[in-house]
C-alpha cells in the first residue's frame, strides 16, 4: 500500500479505474474448478500421445490461447512469467473475493490475484487526502486531521531546499514515494520539471541521483532513514566509490513515533559512518540544518548524508549558528565542569535539559555538539576532551557500531583513556510508541540521562578516592 500517488509503467499497465465485466470474466472463469479440471484432462491427454505429438499439440494450444487472450483481453506480465493470473477484481467486493480465494486454492500452480482498491474507502476525508491518512494517531472522525506539524525538521528542510533552488537551477529533488512526508511538496509545486518521484525503489533513487550528478546537476535525495537500508550497496558503489557530490537527507532518523519496528531509523550511523568519500552530518537545530544544507552543495567529490528526526524543531542554542568546518563540532554549554557530554544531532535538547538537572545536583557538565558523524577532526576532538575527567556520548542510534564506539577507540589509541560512558539505543527492534515513550524506553530522555550520568559520576568519584587512598598507603581488606 503506497503513501503517495503511484507512479511508473507497471502501475499504469495494471491500474484500471473499474475492473469491468469483460476484464474480470476470464479471470473468474480461470479460477473455477470446471475450467481447471478440463485443463488438467487436456494436458493429461497430450502427455499420453506417442512420438512427441502431445508436446507439439500442447505448445500449439498454448500459443492459440495466448493469441486469443491477447486479442480479446489484456495479457499480463505474470502470464508471460508462467503464473496463473486472476484479475482485476473489485477489491471491495468481499463476496467475490471469498469465492475467488476458495477457487484458486484448487489451482496447482503459482497464482497472482489482482485486486483493485481505493485507499481510504468509506471515509471521505481519507479518500480525498489518502497520503495524509496513511498512518495516523487518534483523531476526531468528524473533524478529521487538523494538527499537521509545519514546524518540523522535514518541513524546514523542504522550504530551505526550495529557497536554495530558486538561486541554483542545477538543484533537483528526488524522492522514493515520500513527497509529502519528506517536506518536498513545495518544491514539487514550484519546480515540477526538477522533481522526480521514482516510486518505492530506493536503490534506483540513489543510483539515479549519481547519474544526475554525472550530468552536472545538484541532486538532493530525501528518504526515510529506515528505507535507506535498502540502498546501501547502491550508495557504496554508485555514489561514494565514484566520488559523486550528491546530498541525501535522511528523514525519520533515530527514534520514530507511531510506526513501529519497521520505521525506526536507528541503524544509519552504523551502516554509513565507515564508508570512504562520505560526509555524514547531524543537525541539532533548525539553524544547523540550514547551514549544513547550504554547505553540502559546496563540497566536491563527496556524497553528503544529513540525518534528522521526525520531530518538532527545538529551540535554537548558542554555538549552533557558527559556520560549518569540516570535522569540527561546537560547544553549546561550557561551564568549566568535570563532565563533558558529546551530543549527536537533535538529541541535544534532551542533553541540555539533563545538564540543567545535573547542575542542580552540583555536577557541572559541559556539552559539545559533535555536528559530524564522519569525518571527525581527530586532533581537534582530542584537544577538546583533554581537560575533562569524564566523557559521555549520547546518540540516537544503535550502540553497536555507533559513533560513540569510534570516539572511545580514538581516545584510547592516543592513550588519553578518559572514563567513557556511551548512551545509545540497545540493539533491538522497537515497538510502536510515541517519541517521548521511546526516548524513555531507551534511557535517552532527560531524566534517564541525568540518572545514568549521576551514577557514572559518583562511581568515578568513589573509585578516584579509593585510588588516592591506596597511593597514600591505605590498605583495603
DRENLO-9276 format. One line per field, with one value per residue (C-alpha): chain; x, z, y; residue number from 1. Coordinates in pm, 1 decimal, padded with zeros to 6 digits. Layout:
DRENLO-9276
chain c(A ...);
c1 c(X ...);
c3 c(Z ...);
c2 c(Y ...);
resi c(NUM ...);
end
This chain:
DRENLO-9276
chain c(A A A A A A A A A A A A A A A A A A A A A A A A A A A A A A A A A A A A A A A A A A A A A A A A A A A A A A A A A A A A A A A A A A A A A A A A A A A A A A A A A A A A A A A A A A A A A A A A A A A A A A A A A A A A A A A A A A A A A A A A A A A A A A A A A A A A A A A A A A A A A A A A A A A A A A A A A A A A A A A A A A A A A A A A A A A A A A A A A A A A A A A A A A A A A A A A A A A A A A A A A A A A A A A A A A A A A A A A A A A A A A A A A A A A A A A A A A A A A A A A A A A A A A A A A A A A A A A A A A A A A A A A A A A A A A A A A A A A A A A A A A A A A A A A A A A A A A A A A A A A A A A A A A A A A A A A A A A A A A A A A A A A A A A A A A A A A A A A A A A A A A A A A A A A A A A A A A A A A A A A A A A A A A A A A A A A A A A A A A A A A A A A A A A A A A A A A A A A A A A A A A A A A A A A A A A A A A A A A A A A A A A A A A A A A A A A A A A A A A A A A A A A A A A A A A A A A A A A A A A A A A A A A A A A A A A A A A A A A);
c1 c(00000.0 00177.8 00160.0 00193.4 00032.3 00151.1 00398.4 00563.1 00482.7 00382.9 00119.0 -00009.6 -00027.5 -00218.9 -00433.0 -00787.1 -01047.6 -01310.3 -01247.3 -01530.1 -01724.4 -01518.9 -01184.8 -01281.5 -01481.7 -01184.5 -01015.8 -01328.3 -01359.6 -00993.4 -01043.0 -01335.2 -01297.8 -01454.7 -01200.2 -00904.1 -01033.5 -01084.3 -00737.5 -00576.9 -00763.5 -00647.1 -00288.2 -00304.2 -00439.0 -00149.3 00101.4 -00017.1 00018.5 00308.6 00608.3 00616.5 00294.0 00145.5 00409.4 00360.8 -00018.7 00019.2 00252.8 00021.6 -00275.4 -00088.6 00007.3 -00352.4 -00483.1 -00237.6 -00325.8 -00697.7 -00645.4 -00417.3 -00677.7 -00984.1 -00828.2 -00504.6 -00229.5 -00018.3 00346.6 00251.3 00107.4 00425.7 00627.5 00421.8 00191.3 -00181.8 -00336.4 -00674.9 -00794.8 -00852.3 -01115.8 -01306.9 -01112.3 -01409.2 -01645.6 -01593.2 -01833.4 -01640.1 -01302.0 -01400.5 -01531.1 -01215.5 -00984.4 -01164.4 -01135.6 -00767.0 -00670.3 -00756.4 -00515.4 -00200.0 00038.8 00158.7 -00127.4 -00141.6 -00470.5 -00505.3 -00739.6 -00829.6 -00896.8 -00945.7 -00733.4 -00942.1 -01255.5 -01562.6 -01414.4 -01444.1 -01151.4 -00918.3 -01040.8 -00965.3 -00629.6 -00502.1 -00137.6 -00227.3 -00430.4 -00182.2 -00063.3 -00243.5 -00262.2 -00608.7 -00822.2 -01183.3 -01368.5 -01599.9 -01323.5 -01056.2 -00683.8 -00623.5 -00285.3 -00037.4 00308.6 00456.2 00734.2 00933.2 01278.9 01109.3 00909.1 01211.4 01424.9 01165.4 01128.7 01504.0 01572.4 01303.6 01466.2 01813.4 01671.5 01546.0 01909.5 02059.8 01881.9 02101.9 01937.7 01692.9 01497.2 01437.4 01208.6 01105.9 00726.9 00760.5 00699.5 00480.3 00642.6 00986.7 00863.9 00919.8 00562.7 00651.9 00949.5 00734.9 00473.4 00722.8 00964.7 00774.2 01035.2 01311.1 01128.5 01147.6 00942.7 01085.7 00828.8 00918.4 01264.1 01524.9 01821.8 01728.4 01679.5 02040.1 02188.3 01964.0 02098.7 02451.1 02360.6 02219.1 02536.8 02747.8 02532.1 02629.8 02320.5 02297.2 02070.9 01915.6 01756.2 01522.3 01447.7 01343.8 01641.5 01488.7 01431.8 01786.0 01891.1 01768.3 02019.8 02349.5 02512.2 02396.4 02536.5 02878.2 02924.1 02734.1 02799.9 03087.3 03316.6 03258.2 03317.4 02991.3 02867.7 02509.7 02310.6 02099.1 01865.7 01785.5 01444.8 01296.9 01647.2 01666.2 01355.5 01035.1 00695.5 00391.3 00521.6 00673.5 00967.6 00989.4 01033.5 01292.1 01587.7 01844.8 02087.5 02206.4 02508.6 02639.3 02575.5 02728.4 02989.3 03276.4 03223.4 03502.6 03427.9 03132.6 03045.7 02784.8 02618.7 02368.8 02198.8 02078.3 01857.0 01683.8 01969.7 02218.8 02003.7 02002.2 02377.8 02456.9 02233.3 02390.3 02739.5 02672.2 02628.4 02978.9 03153.2 03332.8 03395.8 03191.1 02847.1 02688.1 02442.4 02239.4 02022.5 01740.1 01436.6 01060.7 01023.9 00929.5 01218.4 01380.8 01473.6 01793.6 02112.8 02430.0 02701.9 02460.4 02473.5 02851.4 02981.5 03039.9 03402.9 03474.4 03506.3 03454.0 03174.8 03079.0 03027.9 02672.7 02737.6 03074.7 03065.5 03414.6 03278.4 03447.8 03199.6 03167.2 02856.9 02918.7 02578.0 02496.9 02219.7 01873.2 01911.8 02083.4 01757.4 01741.5 02110.1 02057.5 01771.3 01983.3 02265.2 02018.1 01916.4 02280.6 02370.5 02101.5 02286.7 02616.2 02758.0 02896.2 02865.7 02956.9 02801.9 02981.5 02759.6 02950.0 02790.1 02990.3 02949.1 03219.4 03479.6 03590.6 03876.3 04074.0 04329.6 04056.7 03849.1 04139.1 04230.5 03870.2 03837.4 04174.8 04050.5 03767.3 03761.0 03453.6 03314.8 02952.2 02844.5 02470.8 02340.1 02001.9 02111.7 02222.8 02513.1 02692.5 02861.3 02764.8 02977.9 03042.5 03246.4 03460.8 03523.5 03617.8 03859.0 04007.7 04096.9 04220.3 04455.4 04607.8 04635.5 04412.0 04181.4 03929.9 03649.6 03378.0 03000.3 02816.3 02438.6 02257.2 01985.7 02030.3 02042.6 01675.6 01369.1 01146.6 00768.7 00518.5 00516.2 00532.6 00871.3 00862.5 00790.5 01069.9 01323.0 01230.1 01240.2 01592.3 01713.7 01762.5 01510.1 01647.4 01554.6 01708.3 02021.5 02057.9 02023.4 02281.6 02534.2 02495.6 02560.0 02863.6 02995.5 02950.9 03110.9 03409.2 03434.4 03438.0 03690.7 03915.6 03903.6 03987.3 04285.9 04408.3 04392.4 04585.0 04858.2 04875.9 04935.7 04589.2 04506.9 04157.5 04052.0);
c3 c(00000.0 -00117.0 00060.6 -00229.1 -00572.4 -00759.2 -01042.1 -01312.9 -01612.6 -01410.4 -01224.9 -01547.6 -01707.2 -01430.3 -01284.8 -01412.8 -01251.5 -01292.5 -01314.9 -01567.0 -01661.1 -01975.7 -01794.4 -01491.4 -01672.5 -01800.0 -01458.3 -01281.0 -01537.9 -01492.6 -01116.1 -01142.9 -01066.9 -01401.8 -01604.8 -01409.8 -01432.9 -01808.7 -01844.3 -01648.6 -01856.5 -02184.4 -02059.2 -01947.9 -02292.0 -02465.5 -02228.2 -02326.7 -02704.2 -02861.6 -03066.0 -02907.7 -03075.8 -02738.3 -02668.9 -03018.2 -02976.6 -02622.2 -02736.9 -03027.3 -02791.0 -02551.6 -02836.9 -02964.0 -02612.9 -02564.1 -02904.2 -02824.6 -02478.2 -02622.2 -02887.9 -02664.8 -02324.6 -02185.5 -02143.0 -01832.1 -01740.5 -01483.8 -01752.0 -01954.2 -01649.9 -01612.8 -01331.3 -01343.0 -01335.7 -01182.3 -01212.4 -01199.0 -00929.8 -00730.5 -00403.5 -00206.8 -00315.8 -00029.2 -00169.9 -00498.1 -00321.9 -00091.8 -00386.1 -00591.1 -00297.6 -00245.8 -00615.2 -00656.5 -00374.6 -00622.0 -00887.9 -00872.6 -00981.8 -00863.0 -00891.6 -00879.7 -00765.1 -00879.3 -00660.0 -00724.1 -00411.3 -00322.7 -00036.7 00249.6 00111.0 00311.8 00485.1 00266.7 00416.8 00369.8 00013.6 -00073.2 00110.1 00115.4 00186.1 00495.7 00638.2 00557.5 00916.5 01182.7 01554.6 01716.7 01581.5 01576.4 01289.9 01226.1 01220.9 01053.2 01099.2 01189.2 01367.2 01079.5 01208.6 00995.7 01245.7 01194.8 01061.1 00749.3 00668.9 00728.0 00500.3 00222.8 00247.3 00267.2 -00035.2 -00230.4 -00140.1 -00245.7 -00572.7 -00663.0 -00683.0 -00831.2 -01129.4 -01113.2 -00789.6 -00844.1 -00586.1 -00575.4 -00351.5 -00330.5 -00292.9 00007.3 -00135.1 00145.0 00427.8 00344.0 00303.1 -00073.8 -00169.4 -00202.2 -00424.2 -00644.1 -00681.8 -00781.2 -00983.6 -01128.5 -01402.3 -01142.4 -00916.0 -00955.2 -00770.6 -00855.7 -00653.0 -00391.4 -00539.0 -00301.4 -00462.8 -00800.6 -00642.9 -00517.3 -00848.0 -01036.4 -00816.5 -00913.0 -01281.1 -01245.8 -01062.8 -01351.4 -01581.0 -01392.9 -01176.7 -00797.5 -00691.0 -00344.7 -00240.6 00057.0 00200.3 00530.1 00722.9 00760.5 00383.2 00301.6 00437.2 00107.4 -00086.8 00099.0 -00193.9 -00439.8 -00213.6 -00184.2 -00549.4 -00735.9 -00521.2 -00273.2 -00491.9 -00784.3 -00572.9 -00680.1 -00497.8 -00402.6 -00096.2 00083.5 00356.9 00596.2 00734.1 01030.2 01163.0 01518.7 01717.8 01513.7 01676.0 01567.5 01300.8 01498.4 01429.8 01053.8 01061.6 01336.2 01187.4 01433.4 01203.8 00963.0 01168.4 01197.3 00826.2 00672.4 00905.7 00781.7 00406.7 00233.7 00026.9 00257.1 00478.8 00743.1 00928.4 01214.4 01262.9 01616.7 01541.6 01252.6 01206.4 01179.4 00921.7 00706.7 00743.1 00667.7 00361.2 00206.5 00299.6 00145.4 -00202.9 -00184.3 -00136.5 -00419.7 -00475.6 -00173.4 -00104.0 00182.4 00423.5 00671.1 00937.3 01140.0 01329.8 01285.3 01547.9 01614.8 01579.1 01917.2 02039.4 01898.4 02102.1 02117.2 01900.9 01650.8 01440.9 01386.6 01038.2 00942.9 00949.6 00816.8 01102.7 01384.6 01635.5 01862.1 02233.7 02333.7 02711.2 02872.2 03249.0 03329.7 03453.8 03501.8 03275.5 02900.6 02715.3 02344.8 02182.5 01831.8 01641.6 01766.7 02095.0 02204.1 02350.2 02593.7 02679.3 02762.0 02996.7 03158.6 03219.3 03391.5 03623.4 03682.9 03779.4 04047.6 04181.5 04186.4 03887.3 03648.6 03294.4 02953.8 02616.6 02285.8 01977.6 01753.6 01421.2 01214.5 01237.1 00972.4 00921.0 01270.0 01312.4 01543.0 01657.0 01743.9 01923.9 02136.7 02237.4 02337.6 02569.4 02745.6 03039.0 03133.0 03382.0 03236.2 02882.5 02794.8 02434.7 02361.0 02022.3 01881.8 01710.1 01798.5 02039.7 01847.1 01553.8 01677.9 01672.0 02045.2 01972.0 01723.9 01961.9 02250.3 02030.0 01904.3 02251.5 02368.6 02071.4 02168.6 02530.0 02672.8 02829.1 02981.7 03157.6 02897.6 02911.8 02589.8 02597.3 02287.8 02171.3 02265.5 01969.1 01946.4 01734.2 01899.6 01908.3 01827.8 02075.6 02095.6 02068.5 02440.0 02528.4 02301.0 02449.5 02798.7 02695.1 02554.6 02850.8 02633.9 02788.4 03011.6 03341.4 03241.2 03110.8 03437.4 03644.4 03437.7 03429.3 03802.3 03875.4 03645.3 03813.4 04167.0 04081.2 03931.9 04239.2 04471.9 04251.1 04235.7 04613.6 04660.9 04426.3 04605.5 04941.5 04802.2 04683.3 05033.5 05179.8 05296.2 05258.6 05187.6 05306.2);
c2 c(00000.0 00314.9 00650.2 00891.7 00872.3 00562.5 00618.7 00409.2 00192.8 -00114.2 00084.9 00240.7 -00103.6 -00274.4 00000.5 00028.4 00253.0 -00018.4 -00389.0 -00427.3 -00741.0 -00803.4 -00777.8 -00984.1 -01256.0 -01462.6 -01446.0 -01567.4 -01845.5 -01948.8 -01970.7 -02218.0 -02586.1 -02684.4 -02486.2 -02622.4 -02982.8 -02952.5 -02804.4 -03088.3 -03351.2 -03194.5 -03173.6 -03539.0 -03638.5 -03460.8 -03621.4 -03971.3 -03914.3 -04108.6 -03986.2 -03640.9 -03533.4 -03441.5 -03178.2 -03031.2 -03008.0 -02871.2 -02589.8 -02509.2 -02492.0 -02259.2 -02026.3 -02019.0 -01947.8 -01660.4 -01518.0 -01522.3 -01371.6 -01105.8 -01017.5 -01004.1 -00930.1 -00781.1 -01037.5 -00969.6 -00992.5 -01257.7 -01483.1 -01442.2 -01550.0 -01866.9 -01758.5 -01803.8 -01457.0 -01377.0 -01018.8 -00740.6 -00789.2 -00527.4 -00534.1 -00401.4 -00682.3 -00923.5 -01184.4 -01209.3 -01213.1 -01502.1 -01702.6 -01646.9 -01726.4 -02056.7 -02139.2 -02053.9 -02290.8 -02566.1 -02433.0 -02640.7 -02362.8 -02018.4 -01769.4 -01389.0 -01234.1 -00872.7 -00665.2 -00302.2 -00096.7 00268.3 00395.7 00529.6 00368.4 00466.2 00772.3 01082.1 01276.7 00979.6 00920.9 01284.6 01301.2 00941.4 01030.0 01234.2 00945.0 00667.8 00632.5 00830.4 00889.2 00904.8 01191.0 01313.1 01142.0 01435.6 01696.9 01487.3 01553.8 01917.6 01912.0 01878.2 01979.5 02260.3 02328.8 02011.2 01925.2 01782.4 02095.2 02319.2 02100.8 02126.1 02503.3 02560.3 02338.6 02523.4 02855.8 02735.9 02600.4 02947.7 03064.4 02747.9 02593.9 02283.8 02169.5 01881.7 01683.5 01308.6 01107.6 00744.1 00777.6 01013.3 01362.3 01499.7 01306.0 01445.4 01802.5 01819.8 01918.4 02293.7 02205.9 01982.7 02255.8 02526.6 02313.2 02015.8 01965.8 01940.5 01695.9 01316.5 01057.2 00714.8 00520.8 00261.6 00197.1 00338.2 00163.5 00305.9 00650.2 00652.7 00536.4 00780.6 01063.1 00958.6 00971.4 01322.5 01432.6 01298.8 01510.4 01825.0 01864.5 01901.0 01612.6 01602.5 01274.6 01287.8 00945.8 00789.1 00653.5 00307.4 00277.2 00389.6 00049.8 -00097.0 00109.7 00058.4 -00124.2 00143.5 00415.2 00249.4 00155.6 00427.7 00735.8 00703.0 00491.7 00728.0 01038.5 01199.7 01508.1 01425.1 01524.8 01264.9 01385.0 01100.4 01189.6 00997.5 00923.9 00796.8 00710.9 00735.1 00777.1 00582.5 00345.5 00059.1 -00171.4 -00125.6 00252.8 00312.4 00499.7 00368.1 00184.4 00456.0 00566.2 00210.6 00147.2 00460.3 00614.4 00395.3 00448.2 00648.9 00961.3 01027.1 01321.8 01242.6 01531.2 01551.5 01890.8 01957.4 02259.1 02431.5 02680.1 02397.4 02220.2 02535.5 02584.7 02221.2 02200.8 02511.5 02385.9 02043.5 02194.5 02344.0 02008.8 01829.7 01460.2 01354.2 01214.7 01408.5 01246.0 01450.3 01284.2 01438.5 01304.4 01309.7 01579.8 01938.2 02181.8 02252.5 02598.9 02743.3 02716.9 02921.7 02771.8 02622.8 02939.8 02908.3 02831.1 02469.0 02349.9 02001.7 01752.5 02004.1 02041.7 02333.4 02390.2 02479.3 02476.3 02545.3 02580.2 02453.9 02124.0 01787.9 01608.2 01659.5 01543.0 01483.9 01512.1 01384.8 01563.1 01650.6 01458.6 01781.8 01916.6 01621.9 01666.3 02035.1 01955.1 01683.2 01933.8 02165.1 01879.4 01778.9 02135.8 02118.1 01812.4 02006.9 01815.7 02074.1 01948.4 02090.9 01999.4 01960.9 01933.0 01689.5 01800.4 01547.0 01170.8 01138.9 01256.7 01361.3 01609.0 01381.5 01639.8 01890.6 01629.1 01503.3 01860.0 01931.4 01631.6 01680.1 01892.8 01657.9 01374.5 01202.1 01172.4 01092.0 01029.8 01047.8 00933.9 00839.8 00520.9 00169.0 00143.3 -00133.4 00037.9 00383.5 00695.7 00650.7 00338.1 00530.4 00821.8 00593.3 00397.4 00723.5 00846.1 00504.3 00471.1 00806.7 00683.1 00953.0 00692.0 00931.2 00733.2 00694.2 00642.4 00562.1 00617.2 00494.1 00254.8 -00109.6 -00345.8 -00434.8 -00373.3 -00115.3 -00146.9 00127.6 00417.1 00795.4 00965.9 01051.0 00687.4 00562.2 00804.5 00687.3 00320.4 00365.7 00572.0 00881.7 01121.4 01398.6 01229.7 00895.1 01065.6 01255.5 00939.5 00746.2 01031.0 01093.9 00725.4 00727.0 01042.2 00905.9 00570.7 00750.8 00975.2 00671.7 00494.3 00800.8 00843.0 00474.7 00500.1 00811.5 00635.8 00340.1 00575.5 00718.7 00372.5 00271.9 -00097.4 -00238.0 -00582.1);
resi c(1 2 3 4 5 6 7 8 9 10 11 12 13 14 15 16 17 18 19 20 21 22 23 24 25 26 27 28 29 30 31 32 33 34 35 36 37 38 39 40 41 42 43 44 45 46 47 48 49 50 51 52 53 54 55 56 57 58 59 60 61 62 63 64 65 66 67 68 69 70 71 72 73 74 75 76 77 78 79 80 81 82 83 84 85 86 87 88 89 90 91 92 93 94 95 96 97 98 99 100 101 102 103 104 105 106 107 108 109 110 111 112 113 114 115 116 117 118 119 120 121 122 123 124 125 126 127 128 129 130 131 132 133 134 135 136 137 138 139 140 141 142 143 144 145 146 147 148 149 150 151 152 153 154 155 156 157 158 159 160 161 162 163 164 165 166 167 168 169 170 171 172 173 174 175 176 177 178 179 180 181 182 183 184 185 186 187 188 189 190 191 192 193 194 195 196 197 198 199 200 201 202 203 204 205 206 207 208 209 210 211 212 213 214 215 216 217 218 219 220 221 222 223 224 225 226 227 228 229 230 231 232 233 234 235 236 237 238 239 240 241 242 243 244 245 246 247 248 249 250 251 252 253 254 255 256 257 258 259 260 261 262 263 264 265 266 267 268 269 270 271 272 273 274 275 276 277 278 279 280 281 282 283 284 285 286 287 288 289 290 291 292 293 294 295 296 297 298 299 300 301 302 303 304 305 306 307 308 309 310 311 312 313 314 315 316 317 318 319 320 321 322 323 324 325 326 327 328 329 330 331 332 333 334 335 336 337 338 339 340 341 342 343 344 345 346 347 348 349 350 351 352 353 354 355 356 357 358 359 360 361 362 363 364 365 366 367 368 369 370 371 372 373 374 375 376 377 378 379 380 381 382 383 384 385 386 387 388 389 390 391 392 393 394 395 396 397 398 399 400 401 402 403 404 405 406 407 408 409 410 411 412 413 414 415 416 417 418 419 420 421 422 423 424 425 426 427 428 429 430 431 432 433 434 435 436 437 438 439 440 441 442 443 444 445 446 447 448 449 450 451 452 453 454 455 456 457 458 459 460 461 462 463 464 465 466 467 468 469 470 471 472 473 474 475 476 477);
end
